[in-house]
Amino acid sequence: MKISVWDTYVERKDGKIMHFDILVPSSLKDEHQIFNFGKRYLDKKSFKTAQLTAKECRFCHIEQATDEVLYAIEREGYYILEMENCT
């Protein structure tokens, strides 16, 4: 499966910048739905963050999904790849 990678940077209330990717099927083009996946992820965090909008989350590229990503997308519709300051 081909997936779209949405590069996302969100400021935490402690001033750190979170960096994570939202991975979705490449056929999904609805930005509102993609942003909602990111918001759902942020709502699960134990710390507060700034708002997620088009300014913080942008389409980056398309790549081939790994088995782990494919499994998550089949279950949840998306996958979050945490990179910086996500914990």
PDB file of N, CA, C and O in Angstrom:
ATOM      1  N   MET A   1       0.839  -1.183   0.000  1.00  0.00           N
ATOM      2  CA  MET A   1       0.000   0.000   0.000  1.00  0.00           C
ATOM      3  C   MET A   1       0.886   1.249   0.000  1.00  0.00           C
ATOM      4  O   MET A   1       1.881   1.317   0.722  1.00  0.00           O
ATOM      5  N   LYS A   2       0.519   2.209  -0.799  1.00  0.00           N
ATOM      6  CA  LYS A   2       1.192   3.505  -0.798  1.00  0.00           C
ATOM      7  C   LYS A   2       0.539   4.381   0.271  1.00  0.00           C
ATOM      8  O   LYS A   2      -0.684   4.405   0.411  1.00  0.00           O
ATOM      9  N   ILE A   3       1.375   5.098   1.021  1.00  0.00           N
ATOM     10  CA  ILE A   3       0.868   5.976   2.069  1.00  0.00           C
ATOM     11  C   ILE A   3       1.379   7.398   1.862  1.00  0.00           C
ATOM     12  O   ILE A   3       2.464   7.617   1.324  1.00  0.00           O
ATOM     13  N   SER A   4       0.570   8.353   2.302  1.00  0.00           N
ATOM     14  CA  SER A   4       0.975   9.757   2.322  1.00  0.00           C
ATOM     15  C   SER A   4       1.552  10.073   3.685  1.00  0.00           C
ATOM     16  O   SER A   4       1.024   9.650   4.713  1.00  0.00           O
ATOM     17  N   VAL A   5       2.638  10.820   3.682  1.00  0.00           N
ATOM     18  CA  VAL A   5       3.305  11.235   4.914  1.00  0.00           C
ATOM     19  C   VAL A   5       3.014  12.717   5.114  1.00  0.00           C
ATOM     20  O   VAL A   5       3.325  13.546   4.258  1.00  0.00           O
ATOM     21  N   TRP A   6       2.411  13.037   6.260  1.00  0.00           N
ATOM     22  CA  TRP A   6       2.095  14.419   6.627  1.00  0.00           C
ATOM     23  C   TRP A   6       3.031  14.824   7.755  1.00  0.00           C
ATOM     24  O   TRP A   6       2.883  14.375   8.892  1.00  0.00           O
ATOM     25  N   ASP A   7       3.988  15.670   7.431  1.00  0.00           N
ATOM     26  CA  ASP A   7       5.013  16.130   8.365  1.00  0.00           C
ATOM     27  C   ASP A   7       4.377  17.150   9.318  1.00  0.00           C
ATOM     28  O   ASP A   7       3.778  18.133   8.880  1.00  0.00           O
ATOM     29  N   THR A   8       4.516  16.903  10.621  1.00  0.00           N
ATOM     30  CA  THR A   8       3.773  17.690  11.610  1.00  0.00           C
ATOM     31  C   THR A   8       4.685  18.170  12.732  1.00  0.00           C
ATOM     32  O   THR A   8       5.461  17.402  13.300  1.00  0.00           O
ATOM     33  N   TYR A   9       4.571  19.453  13.033  1.00  0.00           N
ATOM     34  CA  TYR A   9       5.310  20.091  14.132  1.00  0.00           C
ATOM     35  C   TYR A   9       4.296  20.841  14.986  1.00  0.00           C
ATOM     36  O   TYR A   9       3.589  21.715  14.485  1.00  0.00           O
ATOM     37  N   VAL A  10       4.220  20.505  16.275  1.00  0.00           N
ATOM     38  CA  VAL A  10       3.270  21.150  17.182  1.00  0.00           C
ATOM     39  C   VAL A  10       4.023  21.584  18.438  1.00  0.00           C
ATOM     40  O   VAL A  10       4.800  20.818  19.008  1.00  0.00           O
ATOM     41  N   GLU A  11       3.780  22.814  18.853  1.00  0.00           N
ATOM     42  CA  GLU A  11       4.432  23.309  20.067  1.00  0.00           C
ATOM     43  C   GLU A  11       3.723  22.780  21.306  1.00  0.00           C
ATOM     44  O   GLU A  11       2.499  22.836  21.424  1.00  0.00           O
ATOM     45  N   ARG A  12       4.527  22.268  22.219  1.00  0.00           N
ATOM     46  CA  ARG A  12       4.008  21.853  23.514  1.00  0.00           C
ATOM     47  C   ARG A  12       3.928  23.080  24.409  1.00  0.00           C
ATOM     48  O   ARG A  12       4.608  24.076  24.160  1.00  0.00           O
ATOM     49  N   LYS A  13       3.103  23.018  25.449  1.00  0.00           N
ATOM     50  CA  LYS A  13       2.953  24.149  26.365  1.00  0.00           C
ATOM     51  C   LYS A  13       4.238  24.447  27.130  1.00  0.00           C
ATOM     52  O   LYS A  13       4.407  25.549  27.650  1.00  0.00           O
ATOM     53  N   ASP A  14       5.158  23.460  27.205  1.00  0.00           N
ATOM     54  CA  ASP A  14       6.443  23.698  27.876  1.00  0.00           C
ATOM     55  C   ASP A  14       7.485  24.308  26.931  1.00  0.00           C
ATOM     56  O   ASP A  14       8.647  24.471  27.305  1.00  0.00           O
ATOM     57  N   GLY A  15       7.064  24.643  25.707  1.00  0.00           N
ATOM     58  CA  GLY A  15       7.947  25.303  24.752  1.00  0.00           C
ATOM     59  C   GLY A  15       8.667  24.368  23.795  1.00  0.00           C
ATOM     60  O   GLY A  15       9.207  24.826  22.788  1.00  0.00           O
ATOM     61  N   LYS A  16       8.690  23.069  24.080  1.00  0.00           N
ATOM     62  CA  LYS A  16       9.327  22.119  23.161  1.00  0.00           C
ATOM     63  C   LYS A  16       8.460  21.950  21.920  1.00  0.00           C
ATOM     64  O   LYS A  16       7.243  22.129  21.964  1.00  0.00           O
ATOM     65  N   ILE A  17       9.107  21.605  20.820  1.00  0.00           N
ATOM     66  CA  ILE A  17       8.396  21.360  19.564  1.00  0.00           C
ATOM     67  C   ILE A  17       8.329  19.854  19.331  1.00  0.00           C
ATOM     68  O   ILE A  17       9.351  19.175  19.238  1.00  0.00           O
ATOM     69  N   MET A  18       7.100  19.351  19.240  1.00  0.00           N
ATOM     70  CA  MET A  18       6.890  17.938  18.885  1.00  0.00           C
ATOM     71  C   MET A  18       7.024  17.796  17.373  1.00  0.00           C
ATOM     72  O   MET A  18       6.553  18.645  16.616  1.00  0.00           O
ATOM     73  N   HIS A  19       7.664  16.727  16.946  1.00  0.00           N
ATOM     74  CA  HIS A  19       7.766  16.418  15.523  1.00  0.00           C
ATOM     75  C   HIS A  19       7.285  14.982  15.348  1.00  0.00           C
ATOM     76  O   HIS A  19       7.845  14.049  15.924  1.00  0.00           O
ATOM     77  N   PHE A  20       6.242  14.825  14.546  1.00  0.00           N
ATOM     78  CA  PHE A  20       5.730  13.487  14.235  1.00  0.00           C
ATOM     79  C   PHE A  20       5.123  13.511  12.843  1.00  0.00           C
ATOM     80  O   PHE A  20       4.785  14.569  12.312  1.00  0.00           O
ATOM     81  N   ASP A  21       4.991  12.325  12.263  1.00  0.00           N
ATOM     82  CA  ASP A  21       4.347  12.196  10.960  1.00  0.00           C
ATOM     83  C   ASP A  21       3.016  11.496  11.132  1.00  0.00           C
ATOM     84  O   ASP A  21       2.886  10.559  11.920  1.00  0.00           O
ATOM     85  N   ILE A  22       2.032  11.961  10.386  1.00  0.00           N
ATOM     86  CA  ILE A  22       0.744  11.275  10.296  1.00  0.00           C
ATOM     87  C   ILE A  22       0.775  10.523   8.976  1.00  0.00           C
ATOM     88  O   ILE A  22       0.912  11.132   7.915  1.00  0.00           O
ATOM     89  N   LEU A  23       0.650   9.210   9.035  1.00  0.00           N
ATOM     90  CA  LEU A  23       0.696   8.361   7.845  1.00  0.00           C
ATOM     91  C   LEU A  23      -0.710   7.869   7.538  1.00  0.00           C
ATOM     92  O   LEU A  23      -1.379   7.309   8.407  1.00  0.00           O
ATOM     93  N   VAL A  24      -1.156   8.077   6.314  1.00  0.00           N
ATOM     94  CA  VAL A  24      -2.508   7.695   5.893  1.00  0.00           C
ATOM     95  C   VAL A  24      -2.439   7.071   4.501  1.00  0.00           C
ATOM     96  O   VAL A  24      -1.449   7.260   3.794  1.00  0.00           O
ATOM     97  N   PRO A  25      -3.475   6.330   4.095  1.00  0.00           N
ATOM     98  CA  PRO A  25      -3.483   5.808   2.728  1.00  0.00           C
ATOM     99  C   PRO A  25      -3.340   6.959   1.728  1.00  0.00           C
ATOM    100  O   PRO A  25      -3.908   8.032   1.933  1.00  0.00           O
ATOM    101  N   SER A  26      -2.595   6.745   0.665  1.00  0.00           N
ATOM    102  CA  SER A  26      -2.373   7.813  -0.314  1.00  0.00           C
ATOM    103  C   SER A  26      -3.674   8.251  -0.985  1.00  0.00           C
ATOM    104  O   SER A  26      -3.734   9.339  -1.557  1.00  0.00           O
ATOM    105  N   SER A  27      -4.704   7.429  -0.922  1.00  0.00           N
ATOM    106  CA  SER A  27      -5.997   7.789  -1.511  1.00  0.00           C
ATOM    107  C   SER A  27      -6.766   8.785  -0.651  1.00  0.00           C
ATOM    108  O   SER A  27      -7.713   9.407  -1.131  1.00  0.00           O
ATOM    109  N   LEU A  28      -6.374   8.947   0.615  1.00  0.00           N
ATOM    110  CA  LEU A  28      -7.056   9.878   1.518  1.00  0.00           C
ATOM    111  C   LEU A  28      -6.540  11.292   1.269  1.00  0.00           C
ATOM    112  O   LEU A  28      -5.359  11.574   1.470  1.00  0.00           O
ATOM    113  N   LYS A  29      -7.420  12.167   0.835  1.00  0.00           N
ATOM    114  CA  LYS A  29      -7.044  13.547   0.498  1.00  0.00           C
ATOM    115  C   LYS A  29      -7.695  14.582   1.414  1.00  0.00           C
ATOM    116  O   LYS A  29      -7.371  15.767   1.327  1.00  0.00           O
ATOM    117  N   ASP A  30      -8.599  14.162   2.280  1.00  0.00           N
ATOM    118  CA  ASP A  30      -9.367  15.066   3.136  1.00  0.00           C
ATOM    119  C   ASP A  30      -8.495  15.590   4.287  1.00  0.00           C
ATOM    120  O   ASP A  30      -8.277  14.889   5.276  1.00  0.00           O
ATOM    121  N   GLU A  31      -8.001  16.820   4.150  1.00  0.00           N
ATOM    122  CA  GLU A  31      -7.115  17.388   5.163  1.00  0.00           C
ATOM    123  C   GLU A  31      -7.784  17.458   6.527  1.00  0.00           C
ATOM    124  O   GLU A  31      -7.134  17.221   7.546  1.00  0.00           O
ATOM    125  N   HIS A  32      -9.058  17.775   6.562  1.00  0.00           N
ATOM    126  CA  HIS A  32      -9.781  17.863   7.837  1.00  0.00           C
ATOM    127  C   HIS A  32      -9.711  16.528   8.584  1.00  0.00           C
ATOM    128  O   HIS A  32      -9.470  16.506   9.791  1.00  0.00           O
ATOM    129  N   GLN A  33      -9.916  15.436   7.882  1.00  0.00           N
ATOM    130  CA  GLN A  33      -9.850  14.111   8.495  1.00  0.00           C
ATOM    131  C   GLN A  33      -8.424  13.804   8.966  1.00  0.00           C
ATOM    132  O   GLN A  33      -8.236  13.245  10.046  1.00  0.00           O
ATOM    133  N   ILE A  34      -7.435  14.162   8.170  1.00  0.00           N
ATOM    134  CA  ILE A  34      -6.041  13.916   8.541  1.00  0.00           C
ATOM    135  C   ILE A  34      -5.676  14.731   9.782  1.00  0.00           C
ATOM    136  O   ILE A  34      -5.031  14.213  10.693  1.00  0.00           O
ATOM    137  N   PHE A  35      -6.083  15.995   9.824  1.00  0.00           N
ATOM    138  CA  PHE A  35      -5.834  16.823  11.008  1.00  0.00           C
ATOM    139  C   PHE A  35      -6.525  16.234  12.232  1.00  0.00           C
ATOM    140  O   PHE A  35      -5.979  16.276  13.334  1.00  0.00           O
ATOM    141  N   ASN A  36      -7.722  15.685  12.044  1.00  0.00           N
ATOM    142  CA  ASN A  36      -8.429  15.061  13.175  1.00  0.00           C
ATOM    143  C   ASN A  36      -7.675  13.851  13.711  1.00  0.00           C
ATOM    144  O   ASN A  36      -7.695  13.600  14.916  1.00  0.00           O
ATOM    145  N   PHE A  37      -7.015  13.101  12.844  1.00  0.00           N
ATOM    146  CA  PHE A  37      -6.177  11.997  13.320  1.00  0.00           C
ATOM    147  C   PHE A  37      -5.068  12.547  14.216  1.00  0.00           C
ATOM    148  O   PHE A  37      -4.787  11.989  15.277  1.00  0.00           O
ATOM    149  N   GLY A  38      -4.443  13.635  13.788  1.00  0.00           N
ATOM    150  CA  GLY A  38      -3.401  14.262  14.598  1.00  0.00           C
ATOM    151  C   GLY A  38      -3.936  14.778  15.916  1.00  0.00           C
ATOM    152  O   GLY A  38      -3.283  14.626  16.949  1.00  0.00           O
ATOM    153  N   LYS A  39      -5.106  15.383  15.902  1.00  0.00           N
ATOM    154  CA  LYS A  39      -5.723  15.892  17.133  1.00  0.00           C
ATOM    155  C   LYS A  39      -6.059  14.746  18.086  1.00  0.00           C
ATOM    156  O   LYS A  39      -5.876  14.862  19.298  1.00  0.00           O
ATOM    157  N   ARG A  40      -6.547  13.649  17.532  1.00  0.00           N
ATOM    158  CA  ARG A  40      -6.855  12.469  18.358  1.00  0.00           C
ATOM    159  C   ARG A  40      -5.589  11.967  19.046  1.00  0.00           C
ATOM    160  O   ARG A  40      -5.612  11.621  20.228  1.00  0.00           O
ATOM    161  N   TYR A  41      -4.498  11.929  18.310  1.00  0.00           N
ATOM    162  CA  TYR A  41      -3.205  11.529  18.876  1.00  0.00           C
ATOM    163  C   TYR A  41      -2.785  12.489  19.987  1.00  0.00           C
ATOM    164  O   TYR A  41      -2.384  12.048  21.064  1.00  0.00           O
ATOM    165  N   LEU A  42      -2.873  13.793  19.737  1.00  0.00           N
ATOM    166  CA  LEU A  42      -2.457  14.785  20.730  1.00  0.00           C
ATOM    167  C   LEU A  42      -3.327  14.728  21.989  1.00  0.00           C
ATOM    168  O   LEU A  42      -2.835  14.966  23.092  1.00  0.00           O
ATOM    169  N   ASP A  43      -4.609  14.415  21.831  1.00  0.00           N
ATOM    170  CA  ASP A  43      -5.515  14.323  22.983  1.00  0.00           C
ATOM    171  C   ASP A  43      -5.109  13.219  23.950  1.00  0.00           C
ATOM    172  O   ASP A  43      -5.463  13.271  25.128  1.00  0.00           O
ATOM    173  N   LYS A  44      -4.375  12.226  23.475  1.00  0.00           N
ATOM    174  CA  LYS A  44      -3.947  11.111  24.319  1.00  0.00           C
ATOM    175  C   LYS A  44      -2.679  11.427  25.109  1.00  0.00           C
ATOM    176  O   LYS A  44      -2.285  10.652  25.981  1.00  0.00           O
ATOM    177  N   LYS A  45      -2.041  12.552  24.813  1.00  0.00           N
ATOM    178  CA  LYS A  45      -0.796  12.906  25.482  1.00  0.00           C
ATOM    179  C   LYS A  45      -1.071  13.426  26.895  1.00  0.00           C
ATOM    180  O   LYS A  45      -2.123  14.009  27.154  1.00  0.00           O
ATOM    181  N   SER A  46      -0.120  13.211  27.801  1.00  0.00           N
ATOM    182  CA  SER A  46      -0.273  13.652  29.191  1.00  0.00           C
ATOM    183  C   SER A  46       0.036  15.135  29.355  1.00  0.00           C
ATOM    184  O   SER A  46      -0.202  15.694  30.426  1.00  0.00           O
ATOM    185  N   PHE A  47       0.555  15.779  28.329  1.00  0.00           N
ATOM    186  CA  PHE A  47       0.888  17.202  28.373  1.00  0.00           C
ATOM    187  C   PHE A  47       0.039  17.952  27.352  1.00  0.00           C
ATOM    188  O   PHE A  47      -0.494  17.354  26.417  1.00  0.00           O
ATOM    189  N   LYS A  48      -0.078  19.241  27.535  1.00  0.00           N
ATOM    190  CA  LYS A  48      -0.879  20.086  26.642  1.00  0.00           C
ATOM    191  C   LYS A  48      -0.033  20.577  25.472  1.00  0.00           C
ATOM    192  O   LYS A  48       1.180  20.755  25.585  1.00  0.00           O
ATOM    193  N   THR A  49      -0.710  20.791  24.345  1.00  0.00           N
ATOM    194  CA  THR A  49      -0.037  21.282  23.143  1.00  0.00           C
ATOM    195  C   THR A  49      -0.847  22.416  22.526  1.00  0.00           C
ATOM    196  O   THR A  49      -2.009  22.638  22.869  1.00  0.00           O
ATOM    197  N   ALA A  50      -0.209  23.113  21.621  1.00  0.00           N
ATOM    198  CA  ALA A  50      -0.908  24.124  20.828  1.00  0.00           C
ATOM    199  C   ALA A  50      -1.839  23.420  19.847  1.00  0.00           C
ATOM    200  O   ALA A  50      -1.829  22.194  19.733  1.00  0.00           O
ATOM    201  N   GLN A  51      -2.621  24.190  19.162  1.00  0.00           N
ATOM    202  CA  GLN A  51      -3.579  23.677  18.199  1.00  0.00           C
ATOM    203  C   GLN A  51      -2.867  23.111  16.969  1.00  0.00           C
ATOM    204  O   GLN A  51      -1.799  23.589  16.589  1.00  0.00           O
ATOM    205  N   LEU A  52      -3.460  22.101  16.359  1.00  0.00           N
ATOM    206  CA  LEU A  52      -2.932  21.528  15.125  1.00  0.00           C
ATOM    207  C   LEU A  52      -3.751  22.068  13.960  1.00  0.00           C
ATOM    208  O   LEU A  52      -4.966  21.879  13.910  1.00  0.00           O
ATOM    209  N   THR A  53      -3.086  22.741  13.023  1.00  0.00           N
ATOM    210  CA  THR A  53      -3.747  23.298  11.843  1.00  0.00           C
ATOM    211  C   THR A  53      -2.881  23.019  10.610  1.00  0.00           C
ATOM    212  O   THR A  53      -1.852  22.349  10.697  1.00  0.00           O
ATOM    213  N   ALA A  54      -3.311  23.538   9.477  1.00  0.00           N
ATOM    214  CA  ALA A  54      -2.542  23.375   8.242  1.00  0.00           C
ATOM    215  C   ALA A  54      -1.156  23.999   8.356  1.00  0.00           C
ATOM    216  O   ALA A  54      -0.236  23.595   7.644  1.00  0.00           O
ATOM    217  N   LYS A  55      -0.997  24.970   9.236  1.00  0.00           N
ATOM    218  CA  LYS A  55       0.317  25.590   9.441  1.00  0.00           C
ATOM    219  C   LYS A  55       1.306  24.596  10.053  1.00  0.00           C
ATOM    220  O   LYS A  55       2.495  24.636   9.734  1.00  0.00           O
ATOM    221  N   GLU A  56       0.833  23.713  10.919  1.00  0.00           N
ATOM    222  CA  GLU A  56       1.693  22.752  11.616  1.00  0.00           C
ATOM    223  C   GLU A  56       1.803  21.402  10.909  1.00  0.00           C
ATOM    224  O   GLU A  56       2.718  20.629  11.191  1.00  0.00           O
ATOM    225  N   CYS A  57       0.893  21.117  10.008  1.00  0.00           N
ATOM    226  CA  CYS A  57       0.817  19.784   9.390  1.00  0.00           C
ATOM    227  C   CYS A  57       0.699  19.939   7.879  1.00  0.00           C
ATOM    228  O   CYS A  57      -0.259  20.524   7.374  1.00  0.00           O
ATOM    229  N   ARG A  58       1.700  19.397   7.160  1.00  0.00           N
ATOM    230  CA  ARG A  58       1.705  19.527   5.703  1.00  0.00           C
ATOM    231  C   ARG A  58       2.083  18.216   5.029  1.00  0.00           C
ATOM    232  O   ARG A  58       2.886  17.434   5.537  1.00  0.00           O
ATOM    233  N   PHE A  59       1.474  18.005   3.864  1.00  0.00           N
ATOM    234  CA  PHE A  59       1.831  16.839   3.059  1.00  0.00           C
ATOM    235  C   PHE A  59       3.305  16.910   2.713  1.00  0.00           C
ATOM    236  O   PHE A  59       3.810  17.972   2.351  1.00  0.00           O
ATOM    237  N   CYS A  60       4.000  15.782   2.823  1.00  0.00           N
ATOM    238  CA  CYS A  60       5.432  15.739   2.547  1.00  0.00           C
ATOM    239  C   CYS A  60       5.738  14.879   1.318  1.00  0.00           C
ATOM    240  O   CYS A  60       6.315  15.368   0.347  1.00  0.00           O
ATOM    241  N   HIS A  61       5.350  13.592   1.360  1.00  0.00           N
ATOM    242  CA  HIS A  61       5.653  12.701   0.246  1.00  0.00           C
ATOM    243  C   HIS A  61       4.830  11.422   0.354  1.00  0.00           C
ATOM    244  O   HIS A  61       4.077  11.239   1.310  1.00  0.00           O
ATOM    245  N   ILE A  62       4.978  10.543  -0.628  1.00  0.00           N
ATOM    246  CA  ILE A  62       4.309   9.235  -0.651  1.00  0.00           C
ATOM    247  C   ILE A  62       5.387   8.165  -0.605  1.00  0.00           C
ATOM    248  O   ILE A  62       6.424   8.279  -1.257  1.00  0.00           O
ATOM    249  N   GLU A  63       5.126   7.120   0.178  1.00  0.00           N
ATOM    250  CA  GLU A  63       6.072   6.007   0.269  1.00  0.00           C
ATOM    251  C   GLU A  63       5.304   4.697   0.446  1.00  0.00           C
ATOM    252  O   GLU A  63       4.082   4.695   0.598  1.00  0.00           O
ATOM    253  N   GLN A  64       6.033   3.594   0.423  1.00  0.00           N
ATOM    254  CA  GLN A  64       5.456   2.266   0.619  1.00  0.00           C
ATOM    255  C   GLN A  64       5.299   2.001   2.111  1.00  0.00           C
ATOM    256  O   GLN A  64       6.222   2.258   2.885  1.00  0.00           O
ATOM    257  N   ALA A  65       4.149   1.492   2.522  1.00  0.00           N
ATOM    258  CA  ALA A  65       3.889   1.198   3.936  1.00  0.00           C
ATOM    259  C   ALA A  65       4.633  -0.055   4.377  1.00  0.00           C
ATOM    260  O   ALA A  65       4.735  -1.030   3.633  1.00  0.00           O
ATOM    261  N   THR A  66       5.150  -0.010   5.603  1.00  0.00           N
ATOM    262  CA  THR A  66       5.705  -1.213   6.220  1.00  0.00           C
ATOM    263  C   THR A  66       4.546  -2.050   6.752  1.00  0.00           C
ATOM    264  O   THR A  66       3.406  -1.585   6.781  1.00  0.00           O
ATOM    265  N   ASP A  67       4.829  -3.281   7.172  1.00  0.00           N
ATOM    266  CA  ASP A  67       3.779  -4.136   7.719  1.00  0.00           C
ATOM    267  C   ASP A  67       3.158  -3.532   8.971  1.00  0.00           C
ATOM    268  O   ASP A  67       1.942  -3.598   9.150  1.00  0.00           O
ATOM    269  N   GLU A  68       3.980  -2.942   9.843  1.00  0.00           N
ATOM    270  CA  GLU A  68       3.474  -2.329  11.076  1.00  0.00           C
ATOM    271  C   GLU A  68       2.523  -1.168  10.767  1.00  0.00           C
ATOM    272  O   GLU A  68       1.461  -1.048  11.376  1.00  0.00           O
ATOM    273  N   VAL A  69       2.911  -0.328   9.826  1.00  0.00           N
ATOM    274  CA  VAL A  69       2.086   0.814   9.443  1.00  0.00           C
ATOM    275  C   VAL A  69       0.802   0.331   8.787  1.00  0.00           C
ATOM    276  O   VAL A  69      -0.277   0.840   9.089  1.00  0.00           O
ATOM    277  N   LEU A  70       0.906  -0.634   7.905  1.00  0.00           N
ATOM    278  CA  LEU A  70      -0.262  -1.184   7.229  1.00  0.00           C
ATOM    279  C   LEU A  70      -1.264  -1.744   8.229  1.00  0.00           C
ATOM    280  O   LEU A  70      -2.464  -1.505   8.098  1.00  0.00           O
ATOM    281  N   TYR A  71      -0.792  -2.484   9.222  1.00  0.00           N
ATOM    282  CA  TYR A  71      -1.663  -3.060  10.238  1.00  0.00           C
ATOM    283  C   TYR A  71      -2.396  -1.964  11.005  1.00  0.00           C
ATOM    284  O   TYR A  71      -3.600  -2.071  11.237  1.00  0.00           O
ATOM    285  N   ALA A  72      -1.678  -0.907  11.401  1.00  0.00           N
ATOM    286  CA  ALA A  72      -2.298   0.198  12.140  1.00  0.00           C
ATOM    287  C   ALA A  72      -3.328   0.928  11.283  1.00  0.00           C
ATOM    288  O   ALA A  72      -4.405   1.274  11.770  1.00  0.00           O
ATOM    289  N   ILE A  73      -3.013   1.161  10.032  1.00  0.00           N
ATOM    290  CA  ILE A  73      -3.949   1.848   9.143  1.00  0.00           C
ATOM    291  C   ILE A  73      -5.205   1.010   8.935  1.00  0.00           C
ATOM    292  O   ILE A  73      -6.307   1.554   8.876  1.00  0.00           O
ATOM    293  N   GLU A  74      -5.054  -0.290   8.826  1.00  0.00           N
ATOM    294  CA  GLU A  74      -6.224  -1.157   8.676  1.00  0.00           C
ATOM    295  C   GLU A  74      -7.118  -1.102   9.914  1.00  0.00           C
ATOM    296  O   GLU A  74      -8.340  -1.194   9.798  1.00  0.00           O
ATOM    297  N   ARG A  75      -6.516  -0.953  11.102  1.00  0.00           N
ATOM    298  CA  ARG A  75      -7.285  -0.895  12.357  1.00  0.00           C
ATOM    299  C   ARG A  75      -7.831   0.490  12.656  1.00  0.00           C
ATOM    300  O   ARG A  75      -9.002   0.638  13.006  1.00  0.00           O
ATOM    301  N   GLU A  76      -6.980   1.514  12.518  1.00  0.00           N
ATOM    302  CA  GLU A  76      -7.319   2.863  12.984  1.00  0.00           C
ATOM    303  C   GLU A  76      -7.568   3.873  11.858  1.00  0.00           C
ATOM    304  O   GLU A  76      -8.205   4.903  12.079  1.00  0.00           O
ATOM    305  N   GLY A  77      -7.074   3.583  10.664  1.00  0.00           N
ATOM    306  CA  GLY A  77      -7.202   4.521   9.560  1.00  0.00           C
ATOM    307  C   GLY A  77      -5.977   5.395   9.381  1.00  0.00           C
ATOM    308  O   GLY A  77      -5.872   6.118   8.390  1.00  0.00           O
ATOM    309  N   TYR A  78      -5.037   5.338  10.338  1.00  0.00           N
ATOM    310  CA  TYR A  78      -3.832   6.153  10.292  1.00  0.00           C
ATOM    311  C   TYR A  78      -2.758   5.542  11.186  1.00  0.00           C
ATOM    312  O   TYR A  78      -3.020   4.606  11.942  1.00  0.00           O
ATOM    313  N   TYR A  79      -1.547   6.086  11.087  1.00  0.00           N
ATOM    314  CA  TYR A  79      -0.435   5.684  11.938  1.00  0.00           C
ATOM    315  C   TYR A  79       0.353   6.936  12.272  1.00  0.00           C
ATOM    316  O   TYR A  79       0.551   7.794  11.412  1.00  0.00           O
ATOM    317  N   ILE A  80       0.804   7.048  13.518  1.00  0.00           N
ATOM    318  CA  ILE A  80       1.646   8.168  13.937  1.00  0.00           C
ATOM    319  C   ILE A  80       3.067   7.662  14.108  1.00  0.00           C
ATOM    320  O   ILE A  80       3.313   6.691  14.824  1.00  0.00           O
ATOM    321  N   LEU A  81       3.997   8.330  13.443  1.00  0.00           N
ATOM    322  CA  LEU A  81       5.418   8.037  13.575  1.00  0.00           C
ATOM    323  C   LEU A  81       6.016   9.152  14.422  1.00  0.00           C
ATOM    324  O   LEU A  81       6.200  10.271  13.944  1.00  0.00           O
ATOM    325  N   GLU A  82       6.320   8.844  15.688  1.00  0.00           N
ATOM    326  CA  GLU A  82       6.877   9.833  16.603  1.00  0.00           C
ATOM    327  C   GLU A  82       8.355  10.032  16.316  1.00  0.00           C
ATOM    328  O   GLU A  82       9.087   9.061  16.126  1.00  0.00           O
ATOM    329  N   MET A  83       8.802  11.296  16.283  1.00  0.00           N
ATOM    330  CA  MET A  83      10.209  11.568  16.000  1.00  0.00           C
ATOM    331  C   MET A  83      10.896  12.386  17.090  1.00  0.00           C
ATOM    332  O   MET A  83      11.962  11.989  17.561  1.00  0.00           O
ATOM    333  N   GLU A  84      10.323  13.512  17.504  1.00  0.00           N
ATOM    334  CA  GLU A  84      10.991  14.360  18.500  1.00  0.00           C
ATOM    335  C   GLU A  84       9.992  14.897  19.514  1.00  0.00           C
ATOM    336  O   GLU A  84       8.902  15.345  19.158  1.00  0.00           O
ATOM    337  N   ASN A  85      10.385  14.843  20.800  1.00  0.00           N
ATOM    338  CA  ASN A  85       9.633  15.457  21.902  1.00  0.00           C
ATOM    339  C   ASN A  85       8.178  15.007  21.981  1.00  0.00           C
ATOM    340  O   ASN A  85       7.287  15.802  22.280  1.00  0.00           O
ATOM    341  N   CYS A  86       7.950  13.731  21.712  1.00  0.00           N
ATOM    342  CA  CYS A  86       6.591  13.195  21.715  1.00  0.00           C
ATOM    343  C   CYS A  86       6.229  12.486  23.028  1.00  0.00           C
ATOM    344  O   CYS A  86       5.091  12.058  23.219  1.00  0.00           O
ATOM    345  N   THR A  87       7.198  12.372  23.911  1.00  0.00           N
ATOM    346  CA  THR A  87       6.927  11.695  25.185  1.00  0.00           C
ATOM    347  C   THR A  87       7.239  12.605  26.343  1.00  0.00           C
ATOM    348  O   THR A  87       7.075  12.213  27.498  1.00  0.00           O
TER     349      THR A  87
END
